[in-house]
Amino acid sequence: MNCIAASSQYTRKLRAILNQVCLLKKSLYGLKQAPRAWYQRFADFVYTMGFHHSQCDHSLFVYKHGRDTAYILLYVDDILMVTSSAHLRQQFLVQLGTEFAMKDLGPLSYFLGIATQQHTSGLFLSQHKYALEILERAGMAFCKPAATRVDTNEKLSALDRELFTDITLYRSLAGALQYLTFTRPDITYAVQQICMYMHAPRTSHFNALKRILRYVKGTAHYGLHMSPSPGSLLAYTDADWAGCPDTRRSTSGYCVYYGDNLISWSSKRQSTLSRSSAEAEYRGVANVVSDICWIRNLLLELHHPPSRASLVYCDNVSAIYLTGNPVQHQRTKHIEMDIHFVREKVQRGLVRVMHVSSRFQIADIFTKGLPRILFEDFRFSLSIRPPPALTAGNTKGNDNPLISSISFDDESTGVEHVLQDDMEALDRISLAYWD
């Protein structure tokens, strides 16, 4: 009887509880809502500090008050803060410290697996340590280096030879190389080629992957240089017409410079078949113009709007002619959306499409294999070089307090820290970011 009475009493209490909703005071590990809850909590607090989130990138928060300017870039429980003065930086650190348990890591030196080195001419971004870890995982730490990242005489095909036996290893290494392209745009085309066969890699595909690793072995210390320069947007775009031997789809690639700094690049197979080289090139122009429009909007939110039209260089005369000629309807109606999109930007004075000789078409490095001399020339144009030598007056590395990184304690965010030392997590992240 006592058991029955206790059971009846428990049932009544359970029914009363089921009619109520529990309010969690903090997000918990493992819940799908945890990242959203943490982001909302952080955003609500920085709103009270005077920040507002960017419409172009919701992980970016912008502060502007008179001459004071600050930016906060949030990724999980790591943030990058850039301020216009040391006083403003200290003020925001104190305000954030009252709400969150956090640690000030000081001037920027390491963020999301990317090492940064400040020198007299600017910044040097590198993933040297990560590149060596990839080589170690592949068992190629002592392999013979290669001068280029891809064979110029061979195109990969889905029907090449026999299937590769260890698909997990192939996907793991390909995903790791994807994340390496964040500071190594010179391998973007080669990585894009091997990633098209993730579902069923062949032996020839793995040989191409090992060729990339051999190239990385000889250039693991290379990185991306950034330096102060006048702020104008400049882009190069190119397409390898019908380059895929299986589908005859074209590969388009582009790179965008802000002043002398490379800030955006892409290598991607086009989603539809192009009936002419001009059509393939024009689709590439439309892709880079779309990216330029996004960058211009972002610069506007950062209170540094471009003062002049963005220049787009293309080596196909027919594609350039289509950007300003409204008559060729019969030849262009099947790509009408791209035609009107680019023409509208040209007519509004936001973009100018100009011709460049194929010898100086830097975007070729994103669409095809190149001879060694030309490849090294274009790689230098992308600002991919060895690290700068430290002089006697600059031996301490990063010393700019206006660019700093901050890490929040996991207990305050409710979101697991998945970066830096966890290479498997880096592979998963790279898949989310890859086009």
KOLLUMNU-912078 format. One record per residue: residue in three letters; x, y, z of N, C-alpha, C, O in turn. Coordinates in steps of 0.1 Angstrom, whole numbers, plus 5000, padded with zeros to 4 digits. Layout:
// KOLLUMNU-912078
ALAXYZXYZXYZXYZ ...
// end
This chain:
// KOLLUMNU-912078
MET500849885000500050005000500950135000500650224993 ASN501950125008502850245008503450274995503650384991 CYS503850164988504450174974503450234965503850324957 ILE502250194965501150244956500950394959500850474950 ALA500850424972500650564976501750654971501550764966 ALA502950604973504150684969504150704954504450804948 SER503750594946503750604932502650694927502850774918 SER501450694934500450794930500850934933500551024925 GLN501550954944501951094947503051144937503051254933 TYR503951044933504951084923504251114910504751214903 THR503251044906502551074893501951204893501951274883 ARG501251244904500651384905501751484904501551594897 LYS502851474910503951574909504451574895504851684890 LEU504651464889505151454875504151534866504651604857 ARG502851504867501851574859501951724861501851804851 ALA502151774873502351914876503551974869503552084864 ILE504651894869505951944863505751944848506352044842 LEU505151844842504951844828504251964822504351994810 ASN503452024830502652144826503452274827502952384825 GLN504752264831505552384832506752374823507052274817 VAL507352484821508552504812509752544821509652634829 CYS510852474819512052504827512852604820513052594807 LEU513452704827514252804821515752774826516052784837 LEU516552744816517952724819518752854821518552954813 LYS519452864832520252984834521452994826522053104824 LYS521952884820523052884811522952774802522352674805 SER523552784790523452674780524352564784525352584792 LEU524052444780524752324784525452254772525052274761 TYR526552194775527352124765526452014758525651944765 GLY526552004745525851894738524551944732524051874723 LEU523952044737522652094732522852164718523852244717 LYS521952144709522052204696521852354697522352434689 GLN521152404708520852544710522052614717521952744718 ALA523052544721524152604729524852714722524952824727 PRO525352694709525952804702525152924700525553034701 ARG523852904696522953014694522653094707522653214707 ALA522553014718522353084731523553164735523353274740 TRP524753114733525953184736526153314727526453424732 TYR525853294715525953414706524953524710525353634710 GLN523753484713522753584716523053654729522853774731 ARG523653574739524053644751525153734749525153854754 PHE526153704741527253794738526853914730527254024734 ALA525953894720525554004712524654104720524854224719 ASP523854044729522954134737523854224746523554344748 PHE524954174751525754254760526554354752526654474757 VAL527154314741527954414734527154524727527554634725 TYR525854494725524854604721524854714731524754834728 THR524854674744524854774755526054854756526054964761 MET527154804750528454874750528554974738529455044737 GLY527554964729527555054717527854994704527955054694 PHE528154864704528454784692527154754685526054744690 HIS527254724672526154674664526754564654527854584650 HIS525954464652526554354643526454394628525554464624 SER527454344621527454374607526354294599526054184603 GLN525854354589524854284581525554194571524854094566 CYS526854214568527554124559528054004566528253894560 ASP528454014579528953904586528453924601528954014608 HIS527553834605526953854618527953814630527653844641 SER529153764627530153734637530953864639531853854648 LEU530753964632531554094633530654194639529554214635 PHE531254264649530554374656531454504655532654494656 VAL530754614652531354734649530954844659529754854663 TYR531954924664531755034673532255164666533455164662 LYS531455264666531855394660531255504668530055524669 HIS532155584674531655704682532655814681533755804687 GLY532355914673533356014670534555964663534455904652 ARG535755984669536955934663537355794668538255734663 ASP536555744678536855614684536155504675534955514671 THR536955404671536455294663536955164669538155154673 ALA536155064669536554934674535754824666534654844662 TYR536454704664535854594658536054474667537154454673 ILE535054384668535154254675534654144665533654154659 LEU535554054664535253934655535153814665536053784672 LEU533953754665533653644674533653504667533053494656 TYR534453414672534353274667534253184680535253164687 VAL533153114682532853034693533253104706532553204710 ASP534353064713534653134725536053214724536653244734 ASP536453244712537553324709537153454702536253444693 ILE537653564706537353684699538653764695539653754702 LEU538553834684539653924680539154064681538154104675 MET539854154688539454284691540454384684541654374687 VAL539954474677540854584671540254714675539054744673 THR541054804681540554934686541555044680542655014676 SER540955164680541755274675542655334685543455424682 SER542555294698543355354709543555244720542655164722 ALA544655254727544855164738543855194750543355094756 HIS543455314751542455354762541055284759540455224768 LEU540655284746539455224742539455074744538555014748 ARG540655014741540754864743540654834757539954734761 GLN541254904766541254874781539854894786539354824794 GLN539154994781537755024785536854904782536054854790 PHE536954854770536154734766536454614773535654524776 LEU537754594776538154474783537554474797537154364802 VAL537554584803536954594817535454564816534954494825 GLN534754624806533354594805533054454802532154394808 LEU533854384794533554244791533954154803533254054805 GLY534954204810535354124822534254124833534254034841 THR533454224833532354224843531254134840530454094849 GLU531154084828530053994824530453854821529753764824 PHE531753834816532153704812533453674819534353754822 ALA533653544822534953494827535853474814535553394806 MET536953554813537653554801539153574805539553604816 LYS540053554794541453574796541953654784541753624773 ASP542653764788543253854777544553784773545453774781 LEU544653744761545853684755546853784750547953744745 GLY546553914751547554014747547454034732546554004725 PRO548554104727548654134713548454004704548853894708 LEU547854024693547553904684548753834680549753894675 SER548853704683549953614678549453484673550153424664 TYR548253434677547753304672546253314673545653334684 PHE545553284662544053294662543553194652543853194640 LEU542653094656542052994648543152914640542952884629 GLY544252884647545252804640546152884631547052814625 ILE546053014630546853094622547753174630547353254638 ALA549053164628550053244635550253374628550353374616 THR550353484636550553614630551853674636552153664648 GLN552653724627553853794631553853934626553753964614 GLN554054024635554154164631555554204628556454174636 HIS555754284617557054334614556954474609555854534609 THR558054534605558054674602557154714590556754824589 SER556954614581556154644569554654594570553854624561 GLY554254534581552954484582552754364590553354344601 LEU551954264585551654144592552054024583551954034570 PHE552453914589552753794582551853684588551953654600 LEU550953624580550053514584550553384579550953364568 SER550653284589551253154585550553044593550053064603 GLN550552924586550152794593551252694592551052574589 HIS552452734595553652654594553452524603553752414598 LYS553052544615552952434624551852334620552052214620 TYR550752394615549752304610550152224598549752114596 ALA550852294588551352224577552252104580552151994574 LEU553152124590554052014594553251904601553551784599 GLU552151934608551351834614550651744603550451624605 ILE550151814592549551744581550551644575550251524572 LEU551751684573552851604567553151484576553351374572 GLU553151514589553351404599552251304599552451184599 ARG551051344598549851254597549851174585549451054585 ALA550351224574550351154561551651064560551750984550 GLY552551074570553750994569554751044559555550964553 MET554651174556555551234546556351344551556651444544 ALA556751334564557551444570558951454564559551564565 PHE559451344558560751344553560751324538561651264532 CYS559651354531559551334517560351434509560751534514 LYS560551404496561251494487560351604483559251574478 PRO560751734485559851844481559651854466560551804458 ALA558551914462558251934448558152084445557852164454 ALA558552134433558652274430557252334427557052454430 THR556352254422554952304419553952214426554252104430 ARG552652254426551652184434550852094425550052014431 VAL551052094412550152004403550951984390551752064386 ASP550651864385551251824372550551904361549351894360 THR551251974352550652054341550251964330549452014321 ASN550651844329550251754317549151654320548951574312 GLU548551664331547551564335546251634341546351724349 LYS545151584337543851624343543251504350543151394345 LEU542751534362542151424370540751394365540051474360 SER540451264366539151214361538551114371539251054379 ALA537151114371536551024380536650874376536350784384 LEU537150844364537250714359538750664359539050564353 ASP539650734365541050704365541350574373541050574385 ARG541950474367542550364374541650304384540350304383 GLU542250234394541350164404541050264416541750364418 LEU540050224424539650294436540750294446541550194448 PHE540950404454541850414465541250344477540150354480 THR542050264483541550174494541150244507540150224513 ASP542050334511541850404524541150534522541750644521 ILE539750534520539050654518539050754529539050874527 THR539050694542539150784554540350864554540350984557 LEU541550814551542750884550542750994540543151104542 TYR542150964528542051054517541251174521541651294520 ARG540051154527539251264531539851344542539651464543 SER540451274552541051344563542151444558542251554562 LEU543051394549544151484544543551594535544051704535 ALA542551564527542051664518541351774526541451894523 GLY540651734537540051834546541051914553540852034555 ALA542151854557543251934563543852034554544152144558 LEU544051994541544552084531543652204528544052314525 GLN542352174529541352284527541552394537541552514534 TYR541752354550541952464560543352534558543452644562 LEU544252464552545552524550545452634539546352724539 THR544452624530544352734520543952864526543952964518 PHE543652874539543353004544544453104544544253224542 THR545753054544546853134543547753094531548853154529 ARG547352994523548152944512547252934500546852824495 PRO546853054494546053054482546752984470546052954460 ASP548052974470548752914459548452764457548652714446 ILE547852694467547452554466545952544464545452424463 THR545252654463543752644462543252564450542352474452 TYR543852584438543352514427543652364428542752284425 ALA544852324433545152184434544252114444543852004442 VAL543952184455543052124466541652114461540952014463 GLN541252214453539852204447539752084438538652024438 GLN540752054431540751944422540551804429539751724425 ILE541351784440541251664447539951644455539551534458 CYS539451764459538251754467536951724459535951694465 MET537051734446535851694438535651544437534651494433 TYR536551464443536451324442536451264456536951144458 MET535951334466535851284479535051154481535251074489 HIS533951144472533051034474533650904469533250794475 ALA534550904459535150784454536550814449536750814436 PRO537450834457538850874453539550754446539350644450 ARG540250784436541050684428542550704432542950794439 THR543350604428544750604431545450724425546350784432 SER545050764413545650884407545251014415546051104415 HIS544151014421543751124430544651134442545051244446 PHE544951024448545751024460547251064456547951124464 ASN547651024444548951064439549051214438550051274441 ALA547951274433547851414431547851484445548451594447 LEU547251424455547251474469548651474474549051564481 LYS549351364472550751354477551651454470552551504476 ARG551351484457552051594450551951724457552851804459 ILE550751754462550451874470551251874483551851974486 LEU551251764489552051754502553551764500554151824508 ARG554051714489555451734486555751884483556851934487 TYR554851954477555052094475554952174488555752264490 VAL554052134497553852194510555152164518555552254526 LYS555752054516556952014524558052124521558752164530 GLY558252164509559252254505558952404508559752484508 THR557652434511557152564513556352584526555552674527 ALA556552494535555752494548555852624555554952664562 HIS557052694554557252814561556752934554556753044559 TYR556152914542555553034535554253074541553653004548 GLY553953204538552653254544552253374536552853414526 LEU551153434541550553554534551053684541550853704553 HIS551553774533552053904538550954004536550254014525 MET550754084546549754204545550554324549551354324559 SER550254434542550954564545550054674542549154664535 PRO550354794549549454914547549654964532550754974527 SER548554994526548555044512547255114509546255104517 PRO547255204499545955274496544855184493544955074487 GLY543655214499542555134498541655134486540755214485 SER542055064475541255044463541154894460542054824462 LEU539954854455539754714451540154684437539854764428 LEU540854574435541354534423541154384422541454314431 ALA540654324410540454184409540854134396540954204386 TYR541254004396541553934384540653804383540453744393 THR540153774371539253664370539653584357540053644347 ASP539553454358539853374346538953244347538453214357 ALA538953174336538153044335538852954326539352994315 ASP538952824330539452714322538352654315537652564320 TRP538052694302536852644295536852494293537852444287 ALA535752424297535552284294536752204299537252104293 GLY537352244311538552174316538252044322539251964323 CYS537052014327536851884333536651774322535751794314 PRO537451674322537351574312536151484313535751414303 ASP535451484324534251404326532951474322532151414315 THR532851604326531551674324531751794314530751854310 ARG532951824311533351944303532852074309532552164301 ARG532652074322532352204328533652284330534752224330 SER533552414331534652504332534952524347534152514356 THR536252554350536652594363536952744363537852794355 SER536352824372536552964372537352994385537152934396 GLY538153094384538953134396539153284396539153354385 TYR539253344408539553494409540253524421540353444431 CYS540853634422541553694434541253844435541153904424 VAL541053884447540654024449541654084458542054034469 TYR542154204455543154284462542554404468541654474462 TYR542954434481542554564487543954644488544654614497 GLY544154734479545454784478546454684472546254624462 ASP547554654480548454554476548254424483548954324481 ASN547154414491546854294499545854204493544754254489 LEU546154074492545153974488544253944499544653904510 ILE542953964496541953954507540853844504540153804513 SER540753804491539753704488540153634475540753694466 TRP539853504475540253424463539353304462538753264472 SER539253244451538353134449538753054436539253104427 SER538552924437538752834426537552734427537452654436 LYS536752734417535452654418535052604404535052684394 ARG534552484403534052434390532652494388531752494398 GLN532352544377531052604374529952504374530152384371 SER528752544378527652454380526952414367526252314367 THR527152484357526552454344527552454333528652504334 LEU527152394322528052384310528052514302527052574300 SER529252554298529352684290529652644275530452554273 ARG528852704266528952664252530152734245530452704233 SER530752834251531852904245532752954256532352964268 SER534052984253534953034262534453174268534753204279 ALA533853254259533353384264532253364275532253444284 GLU531453264273530353244283531053204296530653244307 ALA532053114295532653064308533353184315533353194327 GLU534053264307534753384312533753484319534053534329 TYR532653494312531653594317531053544330530753624339 ARG530853414332530353364344531353394355531053414367 GLY532653374352533753414361533653554365533953594377 VAL533453644356533353784359532153814368532353894378 ALA531053744366529853764374530153724389529753784398 ASN530953614390531253564403532153664411531853694423 VAL533153714405534053814412533353944414533654004424 VAL532453984405531654114408530754094420530654184428 SER530153974421529353954433530153954446529654014456 ASP531353904446532253904457532654054460532754094472 ILE532954124450533354264452532254344458532454434467 CYS530954324454529854394459529754364474529454454482 TRP529954244478529954204493531054274500530854334511 ILE532254284494533354344501533154494502533454554512 ARG532554554492532254704492531254734503531454834510 ASN530254644505529254664516529954654529529654724539 LEU530854554530531554534543532454654546532454694558 LEU533154704537533954824539533154944543533555024551 LEU531954954537531055064541530655054556530555154563 GLU530354924560530054904575531254934584531054974595 LEU532454914578533654934586534055084586535055124591 HIS533255164579533455314578534755344570535455434573 HIS534955254560536055284551535555254536536055164530 PRO534555324532533955294519534955324507535755424508 PRO534955244497535855274485535455404479534255434477 SER536455474474536255604468536155604453535955704447 ARG536455494447536555484433535955344428535755254437 ALA535755334415535255204410536255094412537455114411 SER535754974414536654854415536954804401536154794392 LEU538254774399538754724386538754574385539254514395 VAL538154514375538154374372538954344359538554394349 TYR539954264360540754234348540454104343540554004351 CYS540154094330539853964323540653964310540854064304 ASP541053844306541853834294541053784282541653754272 ASN539753784283538853754272538153874267537353934274 VAL538453914254537954034249536354024247535654124249 SER535853914243534453894241533653914254532653974254 ALA534153864265533553874277533454024282532454074287 ILE534554094279534654234282533654314274532954404279 TYR533454274261532554344252531154324257530254414255 LEU530854204262529454184267529054264279527854284281 THR530054314287529654394298529054524295528354584303 GLY529354574283528754704279527954714267527454814263 ASN527754594260526954594248525554534251525454414253 PRO524454604250523154554253522454494241521254464242 VAL523154474230522454434217522454284216521454224210 GLN523454214220523654074216522753984224523153904232 HIS521453994222520453924230520453774226520453694235 GLN520553744213520453604209521653524215521453404218 ARG522753584216523953514221524053504236524853424241 THR523253584243523453594257522253564265522253574278 LYS521053534259519853524267519853404277519153404287 HIS520753304274520753184283521653214295521653144305 ILE522353324295523053374308522653514311523453604315 GLU521353534309520753674310520953734324521253854325 MET520753654334520953704348522353754351522453864356 ASP523353684347524653734349524953854340525653944345 ILE524453854328524653974319524054094326524754194326 HIS522854094330522254214336522854254349522954374352 PHE523254154357523854184370525154264368525354364375 VAL526054214359527354284357527154414351527754514355 ARG526254424340526054554334525454654343525854774342 GLU524654614352524054714362525154774370525154894373 LYS526054694375527154744383528154834375528654934380 VAL528354794362529154874354528555014351529255114352 GLN527255014348526555134345526455234358526455354356 ARG526455174369526355254382527755304386527855374395 GLY528755264379530155314382530755244393531755294398 LEU530255124398530855054409531954964404532954934412 VAL531954924391532854824386533254864372532454914365 ARG534554844369535054854355535754734351536654684358 VAL535354674340535954544335536954584324536554644314 MET538154544326539254584317540054464312539954354318 HIS540754484301541554374295542954364301543554464304 VAL543454244303544754214307545354104299544654014295 SER546654114295547254014288547353884295547453884308 SER547253764289547353634295548653614303548653544313 ARG549653684299550953674306550853734320551653684328 PHE550053824322549953894335548553864341548153934351 GLN547953754337546653714343546953634355547053504354 ILE546953694367547253624379546253514383546653414389 ALA545053534379543953434382544253304376543553204379 ASP545153294366545453164360545953064371545752934369 ILE546453104382546953014392545852944399546052844406 PHE544552994397543452934404542652844394541552794398 THR543052834382542252764372543052644365542352564358 LYS544352644366545052544358546452524364546952604372 GLY547152424360548552394363549452484354549152514343 LEU550452534360551352634353552752584353553152514363 PRO553552624343555052594344555652664356555152754362 ARG556752614360557452654373557652804373557352864383 ILE558252854363558652994363557453084364557453184372 LEU556453054356555253144357554453124370553953214375 PHE554453004375553852974388554453054399553753114407 GLU555853054400556553124410556353274409556253344419 ASP556153324396555953464394554553504400554453604407 PHE553553424396552153454401552053434416551353514423 ARG552753334422552753314436553353434443552853474454 PHE554453494438554953614444553953734443553853814452 SER553153734432552153844431551053824441550353924444 LEU550853704446549853684456550353714470549653694480 SER551653754471552253784484552453664492552453664505 ILE552653544486552953424493554553414493555153384482 ARG555153434504556553434505557053384519556253354528 PRO558353364520558853314533558653424544558353544540 PRO558753394556558653494567559753604566560853574562 PRO559353724570560353834570561453804581561153744592 ALA562653844578563753824587563653924599563354044596 LEU563753874611563653964623564954044624566053984625 THR564854174625566054254627566254284642565454244650 ALA567354354645567654384659566554474665566354464677 GLY565954554657564954644662563554584663562554644667 ASN563454454658562054394658562254244661561954164652 THR562654214672562954074676561854024686561953904689 LYS560954104690559954064700558654014693557753974699 GLY558654024679557453974673556254084674556454194671 ASN555154034678553954124678554054214690554154164702 ASP553854344688553854434699552754544697552854644704 ASN551854524689550754614687549654584696548954484694 PRO549354664707548354634716546954664711545954624717 LEU546854724700545554764694544854644687543654654684 ILE545654534684545054414678545354304689546454264690 SER544254254695544454164706543454044705542354064698 SER543753934711542853824711542453794725543253814735 ILE541253744727540653714740540053574739539353544729 SER540153504750539553374751538653364763538953404774 PHE537353314761536453304771536553164777536853064770 ASP536253154790536253024797535052944792533953004789 ASP535252814790534152724785532952734794531852714789 GLU533152744807532052744816531052864814529852854816 SER531652974809530753094807530053094794529053164792 THR530553014784529953004771528952894769527952904762 GLY529252774775528452654773528752594760528052504755 VAL529852634753530152584740531552534740532452594745 GLU531752414736533052344737534052424728533752464717 HIS535352424733536452484725537052374716537552274721 VAL536952404703537252294694538452324685538752254675 LEU539152434688540152474678541552454683541852384694 GLN542552494675543952504678544552364678545152324668 ASP544552284689545252164690544452044685545051934683 ASP543152054682542351944678542351944663541552014657 MET543151864656543251864641542051814635541651854624 GLU541351714641540151654635539051764635538351774625 ALA539051844645538051954645538352054634537452114628 LEU539652084632540052174621539552124608539152204599 ASP539651994606539151934593537651954592537251984581 ARG536951934602535451954601535152104599534252134591 ILE535852194605535652334603535952374588535252454582 SER537052314583537452354569536352314559536152374549 LEU535652194562534652154552533452254552532852274542 ALA533152314564532052414565532352534557531452604552 TYR533652574556534052694550534352684535534452784528 TRP534552564531534952544517533852564507532652524510 ASP534052634496533052664486532752534479531852534470 
// end
